[in-house]
Amino acid sequence: MSNTPAAVGLSVMDKLHRESSWSKIGFVGSLTCLVLLDGVNGAMTSSLGRYLMGSFAATPDQITWATIIY
């Protein structure tokens, strides 16, 4: 059994060198925004959790599970 398609195909490094720099910048920028939004979400839900428990008819466990799922 020979593995000719793997030998003929481009390596991962060759594919990365062929991508434009704008697509790399866009990927890193979008990943950075998602990480920052996740940090804001965690900070808001940890500080507003007790207020959410008082305004909704929910137990602390239900608020915690909703935060984890979100």
PDB file of N, CA, C and O in Angstrom:
ATOM      1  N   MET A   1       0.832  -1.172   0.000  1.00  0.00           N
ATOM      2  CA  MET A   1       0.000   0.000   0.000  1.00  0.00           C
ATOM      3  C   MET A   1       0.886   1.250   0.000  1.00  0.00           C
ATOM      4  O   MET A   1       1.749   1.408   0.864  1.00  0.00           O
ATOM      5  N   SER A   2       0.672   2.102  -0.943  1.00  0.00           N
ATOM      6  CA  SER A   2       1.456   3.329  -0.986  1.00  0.00           C
ATOM      7  C   SER A   2       0.588   4.509  -0.588  1.00  0.00           C
ATOM      8  O   SER A   2      -0.638   4.457  -0.683  1.00  0.00           O
ATOM      9  N   ASN A   3       1.220   5.538  -0.157  1.00  0.00           N
ATOM     10  CA  ASN A   3       0.520   6.726   0.321  1.00  0.00           C
ATOM     11  C   ASN A   3       0.897   7.909  -0.570  1.00  0.00           C
ATOM     12  O   ASN A   3       1.435   8.906  -0.088  1.00  0.00           O
ATOM     13  N   THR A   4       0.614   7.796  -1.869  1.00  0.00           N
ATOM     14  CA  THR A   4       1.005   8.840  -2.812  1.00  0.00           C
ATOM     15  C   THR A   4       0.253  10.148  -2.635  1.00  0.00           C
ATOM     16  O   THR A   4       0.866  11.200  -2.820  1.00  0.00           O
ATOM     17  N   PRO A   5      -1.062  10.161  -2.281  1.00  0.00           N
ATOM     18  CA  PRO A   5      -1.704  11.468  -2.101  1.00  0.00           C
ATOM     19  C   PRO A   5      -1.076  12.298  -0.986  1.00  0.00           C
ATOM     20  O   PRO A   5      -1.002  13.523  -1.085  1.00  0.00           O
ATOM     21  N   ALA A   6      -0.626  11.634   0.073  1.00  0.00           N
ATOM     22  CA  ALA A   6       0.004  12.373   1.166  1.00  0.00           C
ATOM     23  C   ALA A   6       1.366  12.911   0.737  1.00  0.00           C
ATOM     24  O   ALA A   6       1.782  13.979   1.185  1.00  0.00           O
ATOM     25  N   ALA A   7       2.045  12.192  -0.107  1.00  0.00           N
ATOM     26  CA  ALA A   7       3.363  12.637  -0.555  1.00  0.00           C
ATOM     27  C   ALA A   7       3.253  13.781  -1.555  1.00  0.00           C
ATOM     28  O   ALA A   7       4.140  14.632  -1.623  1.00  0.00           O
ATOM     29  N   VAL A   8       2.174  13.809  -2.328  1.00  0.00           N
ATOM     30  CA  VAL A   8       2.009  14.827  -3.363  1.00  0.00           C
ATOM     31  C   VAL A   8       1.410  16.106  -2.788  1.00  0.00           C
ATOM     32  O   VAL A   8       1.712  17.195  -3.276  1.00  0.00           O
ATOM     33  N   GLY A   9       0.562  15.997  -1.755  1.00  0.00           N
ATOM     34  CA  GLY A   9      -0.151  17.150  -1.207  1.00  0.00           C
ATOM     35  C   GLY A   9       0.777  18.163  -0.565  1.00  0.00           C
ATOM     36  O   GLY A   9       1.927  17.867  -0.240  1.00  0.00           O
ATOM     37  N   LEU A  10       0.247  19.368  -0.392  1.00  0.00           N
ATOM     38  CA  LEU A  10       1.021  20.447   0.219  1.00  0.00           C
ATOM     39  C   LEU A  10       1.104  20.243   1.725  1.00  0.00           C
ATOM     40  O   LEU A  10       0.167  19.740   2.345  1.00  0.00           O
ATOM     41  N   SER A  11       2.201  20.627   2.291  1.00  0.00           N
ATOM     42  CA  SER A  11       2.329  20.535   3.741  1.00  0.00           C
ATOM     43  C   SER A  11       1.571  21.696   4.388  1.00  0.00           C
ATOM     44  O   SER A  11       1.164  22.643   3.715  1.00  0.00           O
ATOM     45  N   VAL A  12       1.393  21.604   5.684  1.00  0.00           N
ATOM     46  CA  VAL A  12       0.662  22.635   6.417  1.00  0.00           C
ATOM     47  C   VAL A  12       1.409  23.966   6.356  1.00  0.00           C
ATOM     48  O   VAL A  12       0.791  25.021   6.216  1.00  0.00           O
ATOM     49  N   MET A  13       2.712  23.918   6.460  1.00  0.00           N
ATOM     50  CA  MET A  13       3.494  25.157   6.419  1.00  0.00           C
ATOM     51  C   MET A  13       3.403  25.832   5.049  1.00  0.00           C
ATOM     52  O   MET A  13       3.373  27.060   4.965  1.00  0.00           O
ATOM     53  N   ASP A  14       3.360  25.037   3.975  1.00  0.00           N
ATOM     54  CA  ASP A  14       3.199  25.627   2.649  1.00  0.00           C
ATOM     55  C   ASP A  14       1.849  26.317   2.515  1.00  0.00           C
ATOM     56  O   ASP A  14       1.752  27.385   1.910  1.00  0.00           O
ATOM     57  N   LYS A  15       0.802  25.710   3.079  1.00  0.00           N
ATOM     58  CA  LYS A  15      -0.524  26.326   3.021  1.00  0.00           C
ATOM     59  C   LYS A  15      -0.567  27.619   3.815  1.00  0.00           C
ATOM     60  O   LYS A  15      -1.207  28.584   3.397  1.00  0.00           O
ATOM     61  N   LEU A  16       0.114  27.650   4.966  1.00  0.00           N
ATOM     62  CA  LEU A  16       0.130  28.863   5.777  1.00  0.00           C
ATOM     63  C   LEU A  16       0.878  29.995   5.090  1.00  0.00           C
ATOM     64  O   LEU A  16       0.492  31.157   5.214  1.00  0.00           O
ATOM     65  N   HIS A  17       1.936  29.670   4.373  1.00  0.00           N
ATOM     66  CA  HIS A  17       2.698  30.710   3.677  1.00  0.00           C
ATOM     67  C   HIS A  17       1.920  31.288   2.499  1.00  0.00           C
ATOM     68  O   HIS A  17       2.172  32.423   2.095  1.00  0.00           O
ATOM     69  N   ARG A  18       0.984  30.532   1.946  1.00  0.00           N
ATOM     70  CA  ARG A  18       0.228  31.012   0.793  1.00  0.00           C
ATOM     71  C   ARG A  18      -0.954  31.896   1.182  1.00  0.00           C
ATOM     72  O   ARG A  18      -1.454  32.650   0.347  1.00  0.00           O
ATOM     73  N   GLU A  19      -1.409  31.820   2.434  1.00  0.00           N
ATOM     74  CA  GLU A  19      -2.528  32.663   2.866  1.00  0.00           C
ATOM     75  C   GLU A  19      -2.064  34.112   2.937  1.00  0.00           C
ATOM     76  O   GLU A  19      -0.893  34.399   3.187  1.00  0.00           O
ATOM     77  N   SER A  20      -3.005  35.010   2.713  1.00  0.00           N
ATOM     78  CA  SER A  20      -2.650  36.427   2.787  1.00  0.00           C
ATOM     79  C   SER A  20      -2.492  36.850   4.244  1.00  0.00           C
ATOM     80  O   SER A  20      -3.029  36.214   5.152  1.00  0.00           O
ATOM     81  N   SER A  21      -1.763  37.911   4.447  1.00  0.00           N
ATOM     82  CA  SER A  21      -1.545  38.391   5.806  1.00  0.00           C
ATOM     83  C   SER A  21      -2.821  38.980   6.395  1.00  0.00           C
ATOM     84  O   SER A  21      -2.987  38.991   7.614  1.00  0.00           O
ATOM     85  N   TRP A  22      -3.723  39.469   5.550  1.00  0.00           N
ATOM     86  CA  TRP A  22      -4.981  40.032   6.047  1.00  0.00           C
ATOM     87  C   TRP A  22      -5.862  38.960   6.661  1.00  0.00           C
ATOM     88  O   TRP A  22      -6.555  39.226   7.644  1.00  0.00           O
ATOM     89  N   SER A  23      -5.853  37.746   6.104  1.00  0.00           N
ATOM     90  CA  SER A  23      -6.660  36.685   6.704  1.00  0.00           C
ATOM     91  C   SER A  23      -6.092  36.263   8.045  1.00  0.00           C
ATOM     92  O   SER A  23      -6.849  35.918   8.953  1.00  0.00           O
ATOM     93  N   LYS A  24      -4.767  36.281   8.190  1.00  0.00           N
ATOM     94  CA  LYS A  24      -4.151  35.962   9.480  1.00  0.00           C
ATOM     95  C   LYS A  24      -4.469  37.040  10.510  1.00  0.00           C
ATOM     96  O   LYS A  24      -4.772  36.728  11.661  1.00  0.00           O
ATOM     97  N   ILE A  25      -4.404  38.308  10.102  1.00  0.00           N
ATOM     98  CA  ILE A  25      -4.714  39.409  11.010  1.00  0.00           C
ATOM     99  C   ILE A  25      -6.183  39.360  11.424  1.00  0.00           C
ATOM    100  O   ILE A  25      -6.511  39.602  12.586  1.00  0.00           O
ATOM    101  N   GLY A  26      -7.060  39.050  10.481  1.00  0.00           N
ATOM    102  CA  GLY A  26      -8.482  38.938  10.796  1.00  0.00           C
ATOM    103  C   GLY A  26      -8.766  37.811  11.762  1.00  0.00           C
ATOM    104  O   GLY A  26      -9.596  37.955  12.660  1.00  0.00           O
ATOM    105  N   PHE A  27      -8.082  36.680  11.588  1.00  0.00           N
ATOM    106  CA  PHE A  27      -8.280  35.543  12.487  1.00  0.00           C
ATOM    107  C   PHE A  27      -7.819  35.882  13.900  1.00  0.00           C
ATOM    108  O   PHE A  27      -8.526  35.603  14.868  1.00  0.00           O
ATOM    109  N   VAL A  28      -6.649  36.476  14.021  1.00  0.00           N
ATOM    110  CA  VAL A  28      -6.131  36.830  15.345  1.00  0.00           C
ATOM    111  C   VAL A  28      -6.999  37.912  15.985  1.00  0.00           C
ATOM    112  O   VAL A  28      -7.245  37.870  17.190  1.00  0.00           O
ATOM    113  N   GLY A  29      -7.464  38.873  15.200  1.00  0.00           N
ATOM    114  CA  GLY A  29      -8.332  39.917  15.738  1.00  0.00           C
ATOM    115  C   GLY A  29      -9.664  39.385  16.221  1.00  0.00           C
ATOM    116  O   GLY A  29     -10.141  39.781  17.284  1.00  0.00           O
ATOM    117  N   SER A  30     -10.271  38.494  15.458  1.00  0.00           N
ATOM    118  CA  SER A  30     -11.560  37.933  15.875  1.00  0.00           C
ATOM    119  C   SER A  30     -11.391  37.038  17.093  1.00  0.00           C
ATOM    120  O   SER A  30     -12.253  37.027  17.972  1.00  0.00           O
ATOM    121  N   LEU A  31     -10.310  36.297  17.161  1.00  0.00           N
ATOM    122  CA  LEU A  31     -10.053  35.462  18.332  1.00  0.00           C
ATOM    123  C   LEU A  31      -9.830  36.320  19.572  1.00  0.00           C
ATOM    124  O   LEU A  31     -10.285  35.967  20.660  1.00  0.00           O
ATOM    125  N   THR A  32      -9.137  37.437  19.418  1.00  0.00           N
ATOM    126  CA  THR A  32      -8.914  38.355  20.531  1.00  0.00           C
ATOM    127  C   THR A  32     -10.222  38.954  21.026  1.00  0.00           C
ATOM    128  O   THR A  32     -10.440  39.064  22.232  1.00  0.00           O
ATOM    129  N   CYS A  33     -11.097  39.342  20.095  1.00  0.00           N
ATOM    130  CA  CYS A  33     -12.402  39.903  20.488  1.00  0.00           C
ATOM    131  C   CYS A  33     -13.248  38.876  21.232  1.00  0.00           C
ATOM    132  O   CYS A  33     -13.918  39.212  22.209  1.00  0.00           O
ATOM    133  N   LEU A  34     -13.220  37.636  20.777  1.00  0.00           N
ATOM    134  CA  LEU A  34     -13.994  36.596  21.458  1.00  0.00           C
ATOM    135  C   LEU A  34     -13.477  36.337  22.868  1.00  0.00           C
ATOM    136  O   LEU A  34     -14.269  36.118  23.784  1.00  0.00           O
ATOM    137  N   VAL A  35     -12.171  36.357  23.052  1.00  0.00           N
ATOM    138  CA  VAL A  35     -11.609  36.148  24.385  1.00  0.00           C
ATOM    139  C   VAL A  35     -11.964  37.312  25.301  1.00  0.00           C
ATOM    140  O   VAL A  35     -12.290  37.103  26.470  1.00  0.00           O
ATOM    141  N   LEU A  36     -11.903  38.539  24.782  1.00  0.00           N
ATOM    142  CA  LEU A  36     -12.274  39.694  25.595  1.00  0.00           C
ATOM    143  C   LEU A  36     -13.751  39.673  25.970  1.00  0.00           C
ATOM    144  O   LEU A  36     -14.106  40.000  27.103  1.00  0.00           O
ATOM    145  N   LEU A  37     -14.608  39.294  25.040  1.00  0.00           N
ATOM    146  CA  LEU A  37     -16.037  39.210  25.342  1.00  0.00           C
ATOM    147  C   LEU A  37     -16.327  38.129  26.377  1.00  0.00           C
ATOM    148  O   LEU A  37     -17.213  38.294  27.216  1.00  0.00           O
ATOM    149  N   ASP A  38     -15.592  37.032  26.322  1.00  0.00           N
ATOM    150  CA  ASP A  38     -15.774  35.983  27.319  1.00  0.00           C
ATOM    151  C   ASP A  38     -15.350  36.484  28.700  1.00  0.00           C
ATOM    152  O   ASP A  38     -15.987  36.152  29.700  1.00  0.00           O
ATOM    153  N   GLY A  39     -14.295  37.269  28.760  1.00  0.00           N
ATOM    154  CA  GLY A  39     -13.880  37.843  30.035  1.00  0.00           C
ATOM    155  C   GLY A  39     -14.899  38.823  30.588  1.00  0.00           C
ATOM    156  O   GLY A  39     -15.165  38.830  31.789  1.00  0.00           O
ATOM    157  N   VAL A  40     -15.468  39.649  29.726  1.00  0.00           N
ATOM    158  CA  VAL A  40     -16.509  40.589  30.156  1.00  0.00           C
ATOM    159  C   VAL A  40     -17.740  39.830  30.640  1.00  0.00           C
ATOM    160  O   VAL A  40     -18.349  40.211  31.639  1.00  0.00           O
ATOM    161  N   ASN A  41     -18.110  38.756  29.937  1.00  0.00           N
ATOM    162  CA  ASN A  41     -19.257  37.951  30.347  1.00  0.00           C
ATOM    163  C   ASN A  41     -19.033  37.349  31.730  1.00  0.00           C
ATOM    164  O   ASN A  41     -19.937  37.370  32.566  1.00  0.00           O
ATOM    165  N   GLY A  42     -17.854  36.821  31.977  1.00  0.00           N
ATOM    166  CA  GLY A  42     -17.573  36.242  33.287  1.00  0.00           C
ATOM    167  C   GLY A  42     -17.585  37.276  34.391  1.00  0.00           C
ATOM    168  O   GLY A  42     -18.098  37.016  35.480  1.00  0.00           O
ATOM    169  N   ALA A  43     -17.028  38.444  34.127  1.00  0.00           N
ATOM    170  CA  ALA A  43     -17.002  39.493  35.139  1.00  0.00           C
ATOM    171  C   ALA A  43     -18.406  40.013  35.441  1.00  0.00           C
ATOM    172  O   ALA A  43     -18.747  40.256  36.598  1.00  0.00           O
ATOM    173  N   MET A  44     -19.210  40.182  34.404  1.00  0.00           N
ATOM    174  CA  MET A  44     -20.565  40.703  34.625  1.00  0.00           C
ATOM    175  C   MET A  44     -21.434  39.708  35.369  1.00  0.00           C
ATOM    176  O   MET A  44     -22.168  40.088  36.282  1.00  0.00           O
ATOM    177  N   THR A  45     -21.364  38.444  34.994  1.00  0.00           N
ATOM    178  CA  THR A  45     -22.228  37.477  35.665  1.00  0.00           C
ATOM    179  C   THR A  45     -21.772  37.198  37.086  1.00  0.00           C
ATOM    180  O   THR A  45     -22.600  36.872  37.935  1.00  0.00           O
ATOM    181  N   SER A  46     -20.483  37.316  37.374  1.00  0.00           N
ATOM    182  CA  SER A  46     -20.048  37.102  38.751  1.00  0.00           C
ATOM    183  C   SER A  46     -20.438  38.273  39.644  1.00  0.00           C
ATOM    184  O   SER A  46     -20.747  38.078  40.819  1.00  0.00           O
ATOM    185  N   SER A  47     -20.428  39.487  39.100  1.00  0.00           N
ATOM    186  CA  SER A  47     -20.788  40.639  39.925  1.00  0.00           C
ATOM    187  C   SER A  47     -22.293  40.900  39.952  1.00  0.00           C
ATOM    188  O   SER A  47     -22.799  41.455  40.927  1.00  0.00           O
ATOM    189  N   LEU A  48     -23.012  40.514  38.909  1.00  0.00           N
ATOM    190  CA  LEU A  48     -24.454  40.757  38.871  1.00  0.00           C
ATOM    191  C   LEU A  48     -25.282  39.542  39.251  1.00  0.00           C
ATOM    192  O   LEU A  48     -26.510  39.592  39.182  1.00  0.00           O
ATOM    193  N   GLY A  49     -24.647  38.465  39.647  1.00  0.00           N
ATOM    194  CA  GLY A  49     -25.373  37.231  39.950  1.00  0.00           C
ATOM    195  C   GLY A  49     -26.388  37.382  41.061  1.00  0.00           C
ATOM    196  O   GLY A  49     -27.516  36.904  40.942  1.00  0.00           O
ATOM    197  N   ARG A  50     -26.000  38.039  42.137  1.00  0.00           N
ATOM    198  CA  ARG A  50     -26.940  38.171  43.259  1.00  0.00           C
ATOM    199  C   ARG A  50     -28.104  39.090  42.909  1.00  0.00           C
ATOM    200  O   ARG A  50     -29.198  38.912  43.445  1.00  0.00           O
ATOM    201  N   TYR A  51     -27.905  40.067  42.027  1.00  0.00           N
ATOM    202  CA  TYR A  51     -29.012  40.921  41.596  1.00  0.00           C
ATOM    203  C   TYR A  51     -29.953  40.170  40.667  1.00  0.00           C
ATOM    204  O   TYR A  51     -31.166  40.380  40.697  1.00  0.00           O
ATOM    205  N   LEU A  52     -29.386  39.286  39.834  1.00  0.00           N
ATOM    206  CA  LEU A  52     -30.230  38.479  38.959  1.00  0.00           C
ATOM    207  C   LEU A  52     -31.089  37.513  39.751  1.00  0.00           C
ATOM    208  O   LEU A  52     -32.230  37.237  39.380  1.00  0.00           O
ATOM    209  N   MET A  53     -30.540  36.998  40.844  1.00  0.00           N
ATOM    210  CA  MET A  53     -31.309  36.070  41.668  1.00  0.00           C
ATOM    211  C   MET A  53     -32.504  36.757  42.322  1.00  0.00           C
ATOM    212  O   MET A  53     -33.544  36.131  42.529  1.00  0.00           O
ATOM    213  N   GLY A  54     -32.360  38.037  42.646  1.00  0.00           N
ATOM    214  CA  GLY A  54     -33.462  38.743  43.283  1.00  0.00           C
ATOM    215  C   GLY A  54     -34.516  39.212  42.300  1.00  0.00           C
ATOM    216  O   GLY A  54     -35.681  39.348  42.673  1.00  0.00           O
ATOM    217  N   SER A  55     -34.138  39.464  41.051  1.00  0.00           N
ATOM    218  CA  SER A  55     -35.098  39.993  40.092  1.00  0.00           C
ATOM    219  C   SER A  55     -35.867  38.900  39.359  1.00  0.00           C
ATOM    220  O   SER A  55     -36.985  39.133  38.900  1.00  0.00           O
ATOM    221  N   PHE A  56     -35.285  37.721  39.244  1.00  0.00           N
ATOM    222  CA  PHE A  56     -35.970  36.593  38.616  1.00  0.00           C
ATOM    223  C   PHE A  56     -36.348  35.589  39.693  1.00  0.00           C
ATOM    224  O   PHE A  56     -35.756  35.573  40.772  1.00  0.00           O
ATOM    225  N   ALA A  57     -37.318  34.766  39.405  1.00  0.00           N
ATOM    226  CA  ALA A  57     -37.684  33.696  40.334  1.00  0.00           C
ATOM    227  C   ALA A  57     -36.788  32.494  40.053  1.00  0.00           C
ATOM    228  O   ALA A  57     -37.249  31.456  39.578  1.00  0.00           O
ATOM    229  N   ALA A  58     -35.497  32.651  40.355  1.00  0.00           N
ATOM    230  CA  ALA A  58     -34.527  31.595  40.088  1.00  0.00           C
ATOM    231  C   ALA A  58     -33.650  31.384  41.308  1.00  0.00           C
ATOM    232  O   ALA A  58     -33.363  32.317  42.057  1.00  0.00           O
ATOM    233  N   THR A  59     -33.240  30.164  41.488  1.00  0.00           N
ATOM    234  CA  THR A  59     -32.347  29.834  42.590  1.00  0.00           C
ATOM    235  C   THR A  59     -30.904  30.149  42.184  1.00  0.00           C
ATOM    236  O   THR A  59     -30.621  30.313  40.997  1.00  0.00           O
ATOM    237  N   PRO A  60     -30.003  30.234  43.141  1.00  0.00           N
ATOM    238  CA  PRO A  60     -28.595  30.467  42.786  1.00  0.00           C
ATOM    239  C   PRO A  60     -28.028  29.382  41.867  1.00  0.00           C
ATOM    240  O   PRO A  60     -27.202  29.676  41.003  1.00  0.00           O
ATOM    241  N   ASP A  61     -28.456  28.152  42.044  1.00  0.00           N
ATOM    242  CA  ASP A  61     -27.975  27.078  41.173  1.00  0.00           C
ATOM    243  C   ASP A  61     -28.440  27.275  39.733  1.00  0.00           C
ATOM    244  O   ASP A  61     -27.678  27.023  38.800  1.00  0.00           O
ATOM    245  N   GLN A  62     -29.671  27.718  39.545  1.00  0.00           N
ATOM    246  CA  GLN A  62     -30.189  27.940  38.193  1.00  0.00           C
ATOM    247  C   GLN A  62     -29.458  29.091  37.504  1.00  0.00           C
ATOM    248  O   GLN A  62     -29.181  29.013  36.307  1.00  0.00           O
ATOM    249  N   ILE A  63     -29.144  30.148  38.236  1.00  0.00           N
ATOM    250  CA  ILE A  63     -28.380  31.262  37.667  1.00  0.00           C
ATOM    251  C   ILE A  63     -26.974  30.798  37.277  1.00  0.00           C
ATOM    252  O   ILE A  63     -26.458  31.177  36.225  1.00  0.00           O
ATOM    253  N   THR A  64     -26.361  29.977  38.133  1.00  0.00           N
ATOM    254  CA  THR A  64     -25.025  29.462  37.839  1.00  0.00           C
ATOM    255  C   THR A  64     -25.034  28.583  36.594  1.00  0.00           C
ATOM    256  O   THR A  64     -24.147  28.708  35.750  1.00  0.00           O
ATOM    257  N   TRP A  65     -26.028  27.690  36.462  1.00  0.00           N
ATOM    258  CA  TRP A  65     -26.104  26.841  35.275  1.00  0.00           C
ATOM    259  C   TRP A  65     -26.366  27.672  34.022  1.00  0.00           C
ATOM    260  O   TRP A  65     -25.816  27.368  32.963  1.00  0.00           O
ATOM    261  N   ALA A  66     -27.176  28.694  34.114  1.00  0.00           N
ATOM    262  CA  ALA A  66     -27.428  29.546  32.953  1.00  0.00           C
ATOM    263  C   ALA A  66     -26.159  30.280  32.539  1.00  0.00           C
ATOM    264  O   ALA A  66     -25.913  30.476  31.349  1.00  0.00           O
ATOM    265  N   THR A  67     -25.349  30.687  33.521  1.00  0.00           N
ATOM    266  CA  THR A  67     -24.081  31.338  33.211  1.00  0.00           C
ATOM    267  C   THR A  67     -23.115  30.369  32.537  1.00  0.00           C
ATOM    268  O   THR A  67     -22.443  30.731  31.571  1.00  0.00           O
ATOM    269  N   ILE A  68     -23.044  29.145  33.040  1.00  0.00           N
ATOM    270  CA  ILE A  68     -22.145  28.155  32.458  1.00  0.00           C
ATOM    271  C   ILE A  68     -22.557  27.803  31.036  1.00  0.00           C
ATOM    272  O   ILE A  68     -21.710  27.692  30.150  1.00  0.00           O
ATOM    273  N   ILE A  69     -23.849  27.629  30.818  1.00  0.00           N
ATOM    274  CA  ILE A  69     -24.330  27.266  29.471  1.00  0.00           C
ATOM    275  C   ILE A  69     -24.136  28.400  28.495  1.00  0.00           C
ATOM    276  O   ILE A  69     -23.816  28.173  27.329  1.00  0.00           O
ATOM    277  N   TYR A  70     -24.330  29.635  28.966  1.00  0.00           N
ATOM    278  CA  TYR A  70     -24.152  30.787  28.071  1.00  0.00           C
ATOM    279  C   TYR A  70     -22.702  30.926  27.677  1.00  0.00           C
ATOM    280  O   TYR A  70     -22.351  31.837  26.927  1.00  0.00           O
TER     281      TYR A  70
END
